[in-house]
Amino acid sequence: MQLKQPPSAASLPLEGWTIVVTGSRRAPEQSALVTNLGGIPYVVPTVGISIPRDDKEIEPFLGELTGNEGADYAVFMTATGGRAMMMAAERLGLRKAVLDALNSTRTVVVARSGKPRGELARTGVKVDASPPIEEATADGILRLLRARGLAGKRVAILWHGSRYEDLKDSIIGSGGRDVFECLTYHYSTVLEPEGAEVLGAIGFKYKAPEEKAVVQLIREIVERKRRIDAITFTSPPAATGLFEVAADHGLEEQLRQALKERTDVVVVAVGSSTRSELEELGVRVDVMPEVSAMGAMMNALAAHVKGLEIRK
């Protein structure tokens, strides 16, 4: 097998490396980062979003938020969720009531990171707090809420495409009185038109998943049909989506073994929750940045490559 030398000091950090991009929502942005570092982006999204076709999931949540008891804390995990919520509120004739509730002095609005903070501000919602960028996780949210005080408090949580059940239990265990929560969208292996509309409205550039392309990627990894130097995952659903498609085509165990055993493919996770999901799937993780962010992830991969003396 031909040996691959690490990039020279004079070259770009990822020069000549083929980097798989499995995210959909910001695939063009990550591809640009790969290219700027000298790499070759190979974009194969493994996760999309599905927006419910009716409001029966969000309506009770909005009713609680705008009701007499309201919320002491309103937590927003993603910009996508915030936009989908406001679109639903508009349809239900509750937009003003929702804005009034969120902008009241009683409710502390918490944005997990800069994206939901920006979307809420654009909508006209005050944002009172966010965890530090390196703690933009459910655990970071919990630490923030505990620091502000949870005794007797009602907490509203608008999730991303999946829930982290431990957060609700931990809030109640820390003295919280009640937690009501909602998913405005669900992760899936396709990007439905309603999901594309929401992403486009927020300003995300995206690439929709295609099952045929995902199967091709899996076979290339398993059968070594194409040079792949690294595969990146920017969310837990990106990892599960890849394995769901593999399972549908009888390739799950082969993929797991390939990603465990192939030392010539660097597996990269954007943060701890994504790393945990990959490890639960039986995949080793080679690189994870200290800060859970796309740019930090790519810089961590570049540093990892620079530190390699020789790879097969």
N, C-alpha and C positions, 0 to 999 in steps of 0.2 A: 504494500500500500504506500502511496506517495506521502511523504512527510510534509506537513504544513508548518512553515516557520511563522513565528509571531511577527507582527508588523515592526519595521525598523523605527528608530526614534524619529526619523525624518518624515515618515509616512503618517497618514491619518490613523487613529487608533483601531478602527475596524476595517481597514482597507482590504478589499477582496473577500470579506466575510459575508456569507448569505445568512440573513437574519429573518426568521419567521415572525410575522406580526399576526397575532390571533385575535386582537381586539377589533371591534367593528366601529364603535362610536367615534374614535379619534385615530383611525387607521392612517389617513393621509398625514396627520401631524406627526405620528410616530415614524412613518416612512421617511419624512423629511429629516427627522433627527438621525435616523440610520444613515441616510445619504450624506448628511453633513459630517458624519464621523467616518465616512469612507466606505461604509457597508453597502450591501445590496439588499434592499427590502424585498421580502417574499410575503405578500399580503394574502392571508387565508383566514378571514374571520371565522371564528367558531361559535360566536354568540351574537344573538340579536335581541330585540325586545318586542313583547306583545302587549298592546294596550287593550284592556277590556272594552268590549263593544257597547257596554251599558255602564251606568253609574252606581250599580247596587253595592259595589265594594267601597267606593269613596263616599257615598251619600251619608251613611251612618257616622263616618269619621268627621265629616264636615258638620253634621248635626251636633256632635259632642263638642267640637271646637267652638261653634257659635252659640251653644246653649248656655243656660244659666250658670252652670259650673265652670265651663270653659276649660282652660289649661293654664297651669302655672309655668310650664315649659313647653315649647313647641319645637321639636327637633326635626331638621330637614337634612336628609342624608345626601341627596343629589339634586342637581339643577333639573334633570329630566323629570324627577318626581314632582318638584315644585311647579314646573310648567304644566305638567299633566293635571295636577291638582287645581290650578287656577282655570284651566280650560274646562274642567268638570264643574267648578263653582260657577263659571259663566253660564254653562248649559242649564244648571239647576237654579239660576237666579239668586245665587248666594255670594256673588263676588264681593259686594260691598260689606256684607256681614262678615265674611272671612277676613277682609282687610281690616275692618274695625277690630275684630277679635285679636288679630296678630299684632296690631299697632297699639293695643291698649297697654296701659301701665302695668296691668296685672300679669301679662304674659311675657316671659323672657323667651325670645326667639333665638335658637341655636342653629347655626349652619355648620355642617361637618367640615367644609373646606371652602376654598375660594369660589369654586363653580356655583354651588347653591347660594352662597352669599351674594354673588353677582346677579344671579337670576332673581332672587328675592328683592334685591335693591331695584332692579329694573321694573319689577312688578309694583313697587311702591311699599314694600314691607321693610320695616326696620329690622336690623339684625343686631342683637345685643351681645352675642358671644360666639366664639369658635375656639376649638382646641388648637394648640400649636400645630404647625404643618406636619411635624414628625409624629403627631398623635391623632391624625385625622382618620380615626377608626372608631368602631363601636366602643372599644375599651377607653379610648381617649375621651369620647363623649361622656361615658360613665364617670370618669375622674373629674371632668368639668362640673357635672351635675352634683356630684358628692361635695365638691369644694364649695359650691353655691348653696347647698342645703337641699335635702330631699324629704325631710320629715313632713308628712302630711300633704305632700304636693301631688298634683295631677300632671301627668306627662303625656303629651301627644307625640307620636313618632311617625313621620312619613318616610317609609323605607325606600331603598333602591329595589332592584328586582327580586330580592330575597331577604328574609328576616334573619336576624341573629337572636335567637330565642333567649340566650343568656342575659341580654341587656334588660329585658323586661323583668326577669326574675331578680336580677341584681338591683334594679331600681326599687322593687318592692322590698327586697331584703335590706335595703338601706333606709327604709322608713317611708318610701313613697306610698301614697294612698291609693293611686290608681294609674294604670297605663292603658291608653287606647292608641291603636296603631293601624296602619293601612299600607297596602302596596298599590301604587297607581299604575304599575306595569310589572310584567313578569319577564324573566329571562327565558329565551327560547333559542332554538338552533336556526330560526329564521327571523328576518326583520320585516314585520308586517307593515302595510301602508300607513296605519295609524301611528305606529312607532316611528317610522321615517318622518312623518309630518311633525311630530313633537321634536325630534332631534334637529330637523331642519329649522324649526321655529326658534330654537335656542341658539342656533348658529354652528352646531357641530357639523363637521364634514365627516362622512361615514362611508363605509362600504358594507353592503349587505352580505351575510353568509350565503354560501352556495354549497350544498351537500356534496355535489360532485367534486368540487375543489378540495373539500375537507378530506374526502376519501382518498383522493390522489395524494394529498400531503401525508396521510397516515401510511399509505403504501410506500411512499418515498422514504419515510423514516424506517419502516420495518424492513424493507427490501433493499435499502441503500441505493435507491434508484437516482438520487440527486444529491449533490453536495449541499448539506445543511450544516451550518456551523453553530447556530444558536436558535432557540425557540423561546419567545417571550410571552408571558401571560400577565395581563393588566387587571385581571379580576378572577375570583374563584369560578364564576360561571364560564369563563373562557376555557378553563381546564376541564370542567365537567362536560361542557359542550363537545369538546374534542373526544372525550371518552364515550359520550352517549352515541355519537356517530360511529365510533369504532365498534361499540357493542352491537349496534344495528347491523353491522356488516361482518360480524364474527371476527373482529380484529382487536378486541379489547385487550386480551392477555398478551398478544404479540406486541402491541403498542407499549404496554406497561413494561414488558421485558426490554424492549429496545431503548426506551427512555431511561431505564435503570442501568443498562449495561453499556450503552454507547458513550464512551468517554470523549468521542469526537464531536458530540452535540452538547453544547452548554445550555442548561435549562435555567431560565431567568424568571423570577417572580417579582412583581412590583412591591409587594408588602407581605406582612406576616399572615394575613388571612388567606391570601393566594398561595403562599408557601404551604400553609397547613393543609389546604385543599389538595394540592399536588402530592404532598406526603401521604395524605389519607388514601389517595389513588395509587400509592405505591411508587411514586416518581421521586427520585432524588432532585434536590434543588441546589444548583451550583452558585447562583448569584442572587442576592437580594439587597437593595439599597437600604441605608439607614433611614432615609426619608421616603415614605410611600408616595412617589410621584414619578411620572413618566420620564421626565428629564433626568432625574436622579437615577432611575433604573438604567437608562442608556449609558450614563456616565460610569455607573458601577460595572456594567458589562465591559466598557472600554478599559477600565482599570484592571479588571480581571484578565482581559486579553493581554494587556501590557505586561502583566506579571507572569505570563506563561513563557517558559523557556522553549518548549517544543511540544507540539501536539501531533497525534497521528490522525 
